[in-house]
Every structure is written in structure tokens, then in C-alpha cells.
């Protein structure tokens, strides 16, 4: 049901009418996605028909899996809708392929069970692996705030396998050099140069955003509790010893 063009609604009324939460409306307001132009005499937000139309656009694009920052740019006519839709189609296609594999694994197991009347636990293992891939796709999200997650989604399109390989190589070399320099003065030129390289590599992922940096640190501190597939995937990454981390933190502090 769409609101009367002449009516205005307080946040709670509008949320109920639009089928969203008041919290979501406030979040969209903070991001500049949906800012009602009207206010009551008491200062409360008042939503109208144009706000409902705007909210419908947000909901549709969000349903397609776009981040709120992407949506904000698109609605501000700063983004290329055709290109955004093309990228999102690729993401959804990849997800569909994984889901199709899981469905096929389940179908194969059903057929095998029906034909032999025996339990082939290897088939069940395949099902677990396929479905597990779906469940584990977002394993790292718990370490990041909602805003940080949005920003990470924005940066995904610049992170290619080639870039990942290069960054891994640079981290391996840098960690080894820092370990060899543990006896140096953290304020000296050599330590400061190492700290600058360290900071640059971190910012390559975080974009210098403090919220992403906070989540990244929390994730690495909890490495012992990562899912098995993540442990394996990062198995070739350099292990950062506590003394290496402490040295870099001292060097960065000394450089401020």
C-alpha cells in the first residue's frame, strides 16, 4: 500500500506502512540514502510519498545484493547502473553455480541411497563440503561492523587473484625483513621504512578506513578459531610472531 501523496508519516508509522524497521530508516538517514525533507514541530522526521518511492528503489537494489554505498551512488546519479548490474549479475551467477553443485550432490546421494539401500558416507561428506562452502562464504563478517562490511563489499571488485598473489609475496618478504630487524631502534630510519611498508600493505586492503582496520585486527587475533577451509586457504601466508607485531607497533608509535 502506497501512502497518500498529501500525507506525512512519523518514522514508526512509515516503517509499518513500508514493511521495514525504524532502525533501518534511521540507518538509511545516517548514510544519506533516505533523508526526509519534512520535520514536525517537535523535530521528528516526517516521511511522504516521494520517500516511499525512494525506499522502494533502495529495497529493490538491496535485494539484488548491492551494498548501501553502491546504492547511494546510483541513486545520486553518480554511478553507472548498467555496470553495477553487470557486476552484480556475475556475483549472483557464481553463487548460483555453488548452490547448483550442492543441489546436485544431494540429488546424487538420494539416488545412491534409493538404489543400494546403504549409506555411503562419502556422498554425505560431499554434500557437507558443498553446503559448507555456502555457509562459510561470509565467515569473516562477524568481525566487522555493518558500515565496514559495506565498505569491504565496495572494494571487492579491485581485488583480483593476481593482486592477492602479489600482496602475499610482499607480506612474506616484509615479515622476514622485520623479524631480521628486531634488534633495531624502532625510531631509526630502517625501522620507520619497514613500518611505512607495513602500513601501505594494510591500507591496500582497508583503504585506510579505521572501521575496516579494526575488524581486520580482530579477525587475525582470532585466527585459531577460523573455519578449517580458511585455515587452509591462509596456510601459505606468513605467520606474524608476537614480537614482530610488537616491534612494528612500536615503530609506528615512534613515527607519530
Short mmCIF file of the C-alpha atoms (twelve columns), coordinates in Angstrom:
data_MODEL
# 
_entry.id   MODEL 
# 
loop_
_atom_site.group_PDB 
_atom_site.id 
_atom_site.type_symbol 
_atom_site.label_atom_id 
_atom_site.label_alt_id 
_atom_site.label_comp_id 
_atom_site.label_asym_id 
_atom_site.label_seq_id 
_atom_site.Cartn_x 
_atom_site.Cartn_y 
_atom_site.Cartn_z 
_atom_site.pdbx_PDB_model_num 
ATOM 1   C CA . UNK A 1   0.000  0.000   0.000   1 
ATOM 2   C CA . UNK A 2   1.436  3.336   -1.072  1 
ATOM 3   C CA . UNK A 3   0.918  6.445   1.070   1 
ATOM 4   C CA . UNK A 4   -1.377 9.297   0.080   1 
ATOM 5   C CA . UNK A 5   0.710  11.921  -1.798  1 
ATOM 6   C CA . UNK A 6   -0.527 14.630  0.573   1 
ATOM 7   C CA . UNK A 7   0.139  12.742  3.824   1 
ATOM 8   C CA . UNK A 8   3.198  12.669  6.000   1 
ATOM 9   C CA . UNK A 9   4.114  9.982   8.487   1 
ATOM 10  C CA . UNK A 10  6.314  9.690   11.533  1 
ATOM 11  C CA . UNK A 11  9.082  7.087   11.357  1 
ATOM 12  C CA . UNK A 12  7.164  4.352   13.172  1 
ATOM 13  C CA . UNK A 13  4.061  4.812   11.002  1 
ATOM 14  C CA . UNK A 14  6.085  4.947   7.817   1 
ATOM 15  C CA . UNK A 15  8.128  1.865   8.758   1 
ATOM 16  C CA . UNK A 16  4.951  -0.122  9.365   1 
ATOM 17  C CA . UNK A 17  3.453  1.077   6.070   1 
ATOM 18  C CA . UNK A 18  6.640  0.312   4.091   1 
ATOM 19  C CA . UNK A 19  7.368  -3.028  5.759   1 
ATOM 20  C CA . UNK A 20  10.777 -2.060  7.164   1 
ATOM 21  C CA . UNK A 21  12.101 -1.348  10.648  1 
ATOM 22  C CA . UNK A 22  12.513 2.075   12.212  1 
ATOM 23  C CA . UNK A 23  16.141 1.128   12.804  1 
ATOM 24  C CA . UNK A 24  16.611 0.612   9.051   1 
ATOM 25  C CA . UNK A 25  15.094 4.034   8.328   1 
ATOM 26  C CA . UNK A 26  17.468 5.688   10.797  1 
ATOM 27  C CA . UNK A 27  20.421 3.815   9.262   1 
ATOM 28  C CA . UNK A 28  19.456 4.965   5.756   1 
ATOM 29  C CA . UNK A 29  19.142 8.511   7.084   1 
ATOM 30  C CA . UNK A 30  22.636 8.423   8.642   1 
ATOM 31  C CA . UNK A 31  24.085 7.195   5.344   1 
ATOM 32  C CA . UNK A 32  22.301 9.930   3.398   1 
ATOM 33  C CA . UNK A 33  20.306 7.345   1.457   1 
ATOM 34  C CA . UNK A 34  16.853 8.363   2.612   1 
ATOM 35  C CA . UNK A 35  16.603 11.744  4.316   1 
ATOM 36  C CA . UNK A 36  13.026 13.021  4.734   1 
ATOM 37  C CA . UNK A 37  12.667 16.710  3.897   1 
ATOM 38  C CA . UNK A 38  9.933  17.378  6.424   1 
ATOM 39  C CA . UNK A 39  10.069 17.668  10.213  1 
ATOM 40  C CA . UNK A 40  7.313  18.006  12.774  1 
ATOM 41  C CA . UNK A 41  7.134  20.979  15.132  1 
ATOM 42  C CA . UNK A 42  8.776  18.718  17.724  1 
ATOM 43  C CA . UNK A 43  11.640 17.878  15.346  1 
ATOM 44  C CA . UNK A 44  10.546 14.341  14.380  1 
ATOM 45  C CA . UNK A 45  11.208 13.023  10.877  1 
ATOM 46  C CA . UNK A 46  8.159  13.100  8.627   1 
ATOM 47  C CA . UNK A 47  8.097  10.807  5.585   1 
ATOM 48  C CA . UNK A 48  5.977  11.345  2.466   1 
ATOM 49  C CA . UNK A 49  5.133  9.678   -0.868  1 
ATOM 50  C CA . UNK A 50  8.476  10.620  -2.542  1 
ATOM 51  C CA . UNK A 51  10.283 8.985   0.377   1 
ATOM 52  C CA . UNK A 52  8.266  5.815   -0.193  1 
ATOM 53  C CA . UNK A 53  9.293  5.770   -3.874  1 
ATOM 54  C CA . UNK A 54  12.924 6.261   -2.876  1 
ATOM 55  C CA . UNK A 55  12.664 3.454   -0.334  1 
ATOM 56  C CA . UNK A 56  11.252 1.107   -2.986  1 
ATOM 57  C CA . UNK A 57  14.334 1.750   -5.138  1 
ATOM 58  C CA . UNK A 58  16.639 1.049   -2.182  1 
ATOM 59  C CA . UNK A 59  14.834 -2.197  -1.352  1 
ATOM 60  C CA . UNK A 60  14.992 -3.451  -4.962  1 
ATOM 61  C CA . UNK A 61  18.720 -2.737  -5.354  1 
ATOM 62  C CA . UNK A 62  19.467 -4.172  -1.910  1 
ATOM 63  C CA . UNK A 63  17.541 -7.320  -2.856  1 
ATOM 64  C CA . UNK A 64  19.884 -7.679  -5.835  1 
ATOM 65  C CA . UNK A 65  22.754 -7.810  -3.353  1 
ATOM 66  C CA . UNK A 66  24.174 -4.329  -3.861  1 
ATOM 67  C CA . UNK A 67  25.831 -2.585  -0.941  1 
ATOM 68  C CA . UNK A 68  24.256 0.528   0.521   1 
ATOM 69  C CA . UNK A 69  27.215 2.630   -0.632  1 
ATOM 70  C CA . UNK A 70  26.697 1.382   -4.189  1 
ATOM 71  C CA . UNK A 71  23.004 2.194   -3.951  1 
ATOM 72  C CA . UNK A 72  23.752 5.660   -2.638  1 
ATOM 73  C CA . UNK A 73  25.968 6.467   -5.624  1 
ATOM 74  C CA . UNK A 74  23.473 5.024   -8.097  1 
ATOM 75  C CA . UNK A 75  20.556 6.995   -6.680  1 
ATOM 76  C CA . UNK A 76  22.679 10.140  -6.692  1 
ATOM 77  C CA . UNK A 77  23.261 9.561   -10.429 1 
ATOM 78  C CA . UNK A 78  26.988 9.242   -9.778  1 
ATOM 79  C CA . UNK A 79  27.169 5.543   -10.593 1 
ATOM 80  C CA . UNK A 80  26.727 3.508   -13.738 1 
ATOM 81  C CA . UNK A 81  23.624 1.386   -13.177 1 
ATOM 82  C CA . UNK A 82  24.312 -0.850  -16.183 1 
ATOM 83  C CA . UNK A 83  27.854 -1.631  -14.981 1 
ATOM 84  C CA . UNK A 84  26.691 -2.163  -11.396 1 
ATOM 85  C CA . UNK A 85  24.028 -4.588  -12.583 1 
ATOM 86  C CA . UNK A 86  26.574 -6.415  -14.761 1 
ATOM 87  C CA . UNK A 87  28.919 -6.915  -11.788 1 
ATOM 88  C CA . UNK A 88  26.081 -7.979  -9.541  1 
ATOM 89  C CA . UNK A 89  24.868 -10.466 -12.143 1 
ATOM 90  C CA . UNK A 90  28.355 -12.029 -12.130 1 
ATOM 91  C CA . UNK A 91  28.320 -12.312 -8.314  1 
ATOM 92  C CA . UNK A 92  24.876 -13.900 -8.273  1 
ATOM 93  C CA . UNK A 93  25.827 -16.269 -11.094 1 
ATOM 94  C CA . UNK A 94  28.793 -17.515 -9.053  1 
ATOM 95  C CA . UNK A 95  26.532 -18.070 -6.052  1 
ATOM 96  C CA . UNK A 96  24.026 -19.949 -8.225  1 
ATOM 97  C CA . UNK A 97  26.774 -22.263 -9.512  1 
ATOM 98  C CA . UNK A 98  27.739 -23.150 -5.922  1 
ATOM 99  C CA . UNK A 99  24.107 -23.728 -4.954  1 
ATOM 100 C CA . UNK A 100 23.539 -25.892 -8.057  1 
ATOM 101 C CA . UNK A 101 26.545 -28.022 -7.063  1 
ATOM 102 C CA . UNK A 102 25.125 -28.530 -3.579  1 
ATOM 103 C CA . UNK A 103 21.718 -29.476 -5.003  1 
ATOM 104 C CA . UNK A 104 23.345 -31.930 -7.423  1 
ATOM 105 C CA . UNK A 105 25.352 -33.507 -4.588  1 
ATOM 106 C CA . UNK A 106 22.153 -34.030 -2.608  1 
ATOM 107 C CA . UNK A 107 20.406 -35.493 -5.672  1 
ATOM 108 C CA . UNK A 108 23.291 -37.923 -6.260  1 
ATOM 109 C CA . UNK A 109 23.136 -39.053 -2.640  1 
ATOM 110 C CA . UNK A 110 19.373 -39.579 -2.836  1 
ATOM 111 C CA . UNK A 111 19.713 -41.708 -5.961  1 
ATOM 112 C CA . UNK A 112 22.514 -43.778 -4.443  1 
ATOM 113 C CA . UNK A 113 20.544 -44.403 -1.264  1 
ATOM 114 C CA . UNK A 114 17.455 -45.403 -3.253  1 
ATOM 115 C CA . UNK A 115 19.440 -47.836 -5.443  1 
ATOM 116 C CA . UNK A 116 21.590 -49.546 -2.801  1 
ATOM 117 C CA . UNK A 117 19.661 -49.007 0.419   1 
ATOM 118 C CA . UNK A 118 23.044 -48.378 2.070   1 
ATOM 119 C CA . UNK A 119 24.550 -45.264 3.499   1 
ATOM 120 C CA . UNK A 120 27.533 -44.066 1.527   1 
ATOM 121 C CA . UNK A 121 29.093 -41.619 3.959   1 
ATOM 122 C CA . UNK A 122 31.405 -40.315 1.253   1 
ATOM 123 C CA . UNK A 123 28.382 -38.857 -0.538  1 
ATOM 124 C CA . UNK A 124 27.282 -37.190 2.656   1 
ATOM 125 C CA . UNK A 125 30.762 -35.738 3.001   1 
ATOM 126 C CA . UNK A 126 30.495 -34.207 -0.468  1 
ATOM 127 C CA . UNK A 127 27.143 -32.656 0.490   1 
ATOM 128 C CA . UNK A 128 28.702 -31.223 3.629   1 
ATOM 129 C CA . UNK A 129 31.586 -29.732 1.659   1 
ATOM 130 C CA . UNK A 130 29.320 -28.153 -0.953  1 
ATOM 131 C CA . UNK A 131 26.860 -26.681 1.537   1 
ATOM 132 C CA . UNK A 132 29.695 -25.718 3.833   1 
ATOM 133 C CA . UNK A 133 31.129 -23.563 1.083   1 
ATOM 134 C CA . UNK A 134 27.873 -21.607 1.047   1 
ATOM 135 C CA . UNK A 135 27.732 -21.227 4.817   1 
ATOM 136 C CA . UNK A 136 31.399 -20.227 5.023   1 
ATOM 137 C CA . UNK A 137 31.310 -17.558 2.319   1 
ATOM 138 C CA . UNK A 138 30.542 -14.886 4.921   1 
ATOM 139 C CA . UNK A 139 32.504 -16.366 7.835   1 
ATOM 140 C CA . UNK A 140 34.555 -13.211 8.394   1 
ATOM 141 C CA . UNK A 141 31.616 -10.796 8.585   1 
ATOM 142 C CA . UNK A 142 31.241 -11.241 12.345  1 
ATOM 143 C CA . UNK A 143 34.488 -9.341  12.855  1 
ATOM 144 C CA . UNK A 144 33.303 -6.204  11.055  1 
ATOM 145 C CA . UNK A 145 30.681 -3.576  11.778  1 
ATOM 146 C CA . UNK A 146 27.804 -3.108  9.329   1 
ATOM 147 C CA . UNK A 147 29.440 0.002   7.876   1 
ATOM 148 C CA . UNK A 148 32.783 -1.778  7.490   1 
ATOM 149 C CA . UNK A 149 31.086 -4.682  5.685   1 
ATOM 150 C CA . UNK A 150 29.545 -2.260  3.206   1 
ATOM 151 C CA . UNK A 151 32.928 -0.701  2.507   1 
ATOM 152 C CA . UNK A 152 34.605 -4.102  2.074   1 
ATOM 153 C CA . UNK A 153 31.962 -5.068  -0.494  1 
ATOM 154 C CA . UNK A 154 32.801 -1.864  -2.360  1 
ATOM 155 C CA . UNK A 155 36.482 -2.833  -2.536  1 
ATOM 156 C CA . UNK A 156 35.955 -6.414  -3.709  1 
ATOM 157 C CA . UNK A 157 35.896 -5.510  -7.383  1 
ATOM 158 C CA . UNK A 158 39.521 -4.290  -7.231  1 
ATOM 159 C CA . UNK A 159 40.840 -7.443  -5.516  1 
ATOM 160 C CA . UNK A 160 41.942 -9.915  -8.203  1 
ATOM 161 C CA . UNK A 161 43.765 -13.282 -7.821  1 
ATOM 162 C CA . UNK A 162 46.863 -11.665 -9.336  1 
ATOM 163 C CA . UNK A 163 46.754 -8.886  -6.772  1 
ATOM 164 C CA . UNK A 164 46.296 -11.422 -3.960  1 
ATOM 165 C CA . UNK A 165 49.382 -13.339 -5.149  1 
ATOM 166 C CA . UNK A 166 51.479 -10.182 -5.264  1 
ATOM 167 C CA . UNK A 167 50.315 -8.991  -1.846  1 
ATOM 168 C CA . UNK A 168 51.040 -12.418 -0.301  1 
ATOM 169 C CA . UNK A 169 54.569 -12.312 -1.720  1 
ATOM 170 C CA . UNK A 170 55.135 -8.773  -0.390  1 
ATOM 171 C CA . UNK A 171 53.861 -9.725  3.076   1 
ATOM 172 C CA . UNK A 172 56.142 -12.767 3.193   1 
ATOM 173 C CA . UNK A 173 59.179 -10.667 2.309   1 
ATOM 174 C CA . UNK A 174 58.264 -7.868  4.707   1 
ATOM 175 C CA . UNK A 175 57.619 -10.127 7.713   1 
ATOM 176 C CA . UNK A 176 61.005 -11.799 7.165   1 
ATOM 177 C CA . UNK A 177 62.761 -8.403  6.997   1 
ATOM 178 C CA . UNK A 178 61.042 -7.161  10.153  1 
ATOM 179 C CA . UNK A 179 61.993 -10.346 12.017  1 
ATOM 180 C CA . UNK A 180 65.607 -9.784  10.989  1 
ATOM 181 C CA . UNK A 181 65.454 -6.197  12.263  1 
ATOM 182 C CA . UNK A 182 64.046 -6.870  15.749  1 
ATOM 183 C CA . UNK A 183 67.238 -5.584  17.372  1 
ATOM 184 C CA . UNK A 184 66.993 -2.198  15.643  1 
ATOM 185 C CA . UNK A 185 65.796 1.018   17.266  1 
ATOM 186 C CA . UNK A 186 62.049 1.346   16.409  1 
ATOM 187 C CA . UNK A 187 62.569 5.071   15.863  1 
ATOM 188 C CA . UNK A 188 65.527 4.631   13.499  1 
ATOM 189 C CA . UNK A 189 65.255 5.104   9.739   1 
ATOM 190 C CA . UNK A 190 65.360 1.384   8.926   1 
ATOM 191 C CA . UNK A 191 62.504 0.534   11.298  1 
ATOM 192 C CA . UNK A 192 60.481 3.503   10.083  1 
ATOM 193 C CA . UNK A 193 60.886 2.358   6.471   1 
ATOM 194 C CA . UNK A 194 59.641 -1.118  7.411   1 
ATOM 195 C CA . UNK A 195 56.686 0.398   9.291   1 
ATOM 196 C CA . UNK A 196 55.790 2.510   6.253   1 
ATOM 197 C CA . UNK A 197 55.747 -0.573  4.023   1 
ATOM 198 C CA . UNK A 198 53.659 -2.426  6.620   1 
ATOM 199 C CA . UNK A 199 51.151 0.414   6.790   1 
ATOM 200 C CA . UNK A 200 50.912 0.577   2.995   1 
ATOM 201 C CA . UNK A 201 50.148 -3.150  2.712   1 
ATOM 202 C CA . UNK A 202 47.464 -2.941  5.389   1 
ATOM 203 C CA . UNK A 203 45.891 0.074   3.702   1 
ATOM 204 C CA . UNK A 204 45.871 -1.862  0.422   1 
ATOM 205 C CA . UNK A 205 43.061 -3.920  1.932   1 
ATOM 206 C CA . UNK A 206 41.463 -1.421  4.301   1 
ATOM 207 C CA . UNK A 207 41.727 1.648   2.108   1 
ATOM 208 C CA . UNK A 208 42.877 3.416   5.263   1 
ATOM 209 C CA . UNK A 209 39.419 3.063   6.809   1 
ATOM 210 C CA . UNK A 210 39.621 2.744   10.631  1 
ATOM 211 C CA . UNK A 211 36.489 0.570   10.880  1 
ATOM 212 C CA . UNK A 212 37.867 -1.980  8.402   1 
ATOM 213 C CA . UNK A 213 41.248 -1.875  10.130  1 
ATOM 214 C CA . UNK A 214 39.607 -2.581  13.489  1 
ATOM 215 C CA . UNK A 215 37.755 -5.593  12.084  1 
ATOM 216 C CA . UNK A 216 40.844 -6.909  10.301  1 
ATOM 217 C CA . UNK A 217 42.851 -6.843  13.533  1 
ATOM 218 C CA . UNK A 218 40.055 -8.626  15.396  1 
ATOM 219 C CA . UNK A 219 39.896 -11.306 12.700  1 
ATOM 220 C CA . UNK A 220 43.630 -12.046 12.804  1 
ATOM 221 C CA . UNK A 221 43.655 -12.126 16.610  1 
ATOM 222 C CA . UNK A 222 41.040 -14.871 16.392  1 
ATOM 223 C CA . UNK A 223 42.860 -16.932 13.750  1 
ATOM 224 C CA . UNK A 224 42.798 -20.067 15.936  1 
ATOM 225 C CA . UNK A 225 39.006 -20.118 15.619  1 
ATOM 226 C CA . UNK A 226 38.779 -19.661 11.841  1 
ATOM 227 C CA . UNK A 227 36.883 -22.379 9.921   1 
ATOM 228 C CA . UNK A 228 39.058 -25.162 8.521   1 
ATOM 229 C CA . UNK A 229 38.780 -24.000 4.911   1 
ATOM 230 C CA . UNK A 230 40.043 -20.535 5.880   1 
ATOM 231 C CA . UNK A 231 42.924 -22.008 7.847   1 
ATOM 232 C CA . UNK A 232 43.913 -23.979 4.751   1 
ATOM 233 C CA . UNK A 233 43.473 -21.058 2.386   1 
ATOM 234 C CA . UNK A 234 45.736 -18.861 4.503   1 
ATOM 235 C CA . UNK A 235 48.154 -21.650 5.287   1 
ATOM 236 C CA . UNK A 236 50.740 -20.213 2.907   1 
ATOM 237 C CA . UNK A 237 50.525 -16.752 4.449   1 
ATOM 238 C CA . UNK A 238 53.407 -15.702 6.701   1 
ATOM 239 C CA . UNK A 239 52.844 -16.267 10.409  1 
ATOM 240 C CA . UNK A 240 53.300 -12.998 12.270  1 
ATOM 241 C CA . UNK A 241 55.030 -13.651 15.573  1 
ATOM 242 C CA . UNK A 242 54.001 -11.547 18.597  1 
ATOM 243 C CA . UNK A 243 57.451 -9.953  18.790  1 
ATOM 244 C CA . UNK A 244 57.223 -8.909  15.125  1 
ATOM 245 C CA . UNK A 245 53.817 -7.316  15.707  1 
ATOM 246 C CA . UNK A 246 55.079 -5.591  18.853  1 
ATOM 247 C CA . UNK A 247 58.114 -4.186  17.034  1 
ATOM 248 C CA . UNK A 248 56.007 -2.765  14.207  1 
ATOM 249 C CA . UNK A 249 53.552 -1.198  16.659  1 
ATOM 250 C CA . UNK A 250 56.461 0.468   18.488  1 
ATOM 251 C CA . UNK A 251 57.899 1.721   15.192  1 
ATOM 252 C CA . UNK A 252 54.538 3.144   14.136  1 
ATOM 253 C CA . UNK A 253 54.094 4.793   17.512  1 
ATOM 254 C CA . UNK A 254 57.574 6.278   17.290  1 
ATOM 255 C CA . UNK A 255 56.776 7.674   13.863  1 
ATOM 256 C CA . UNK A 256 53.748 9.650   15.051  1 
# 
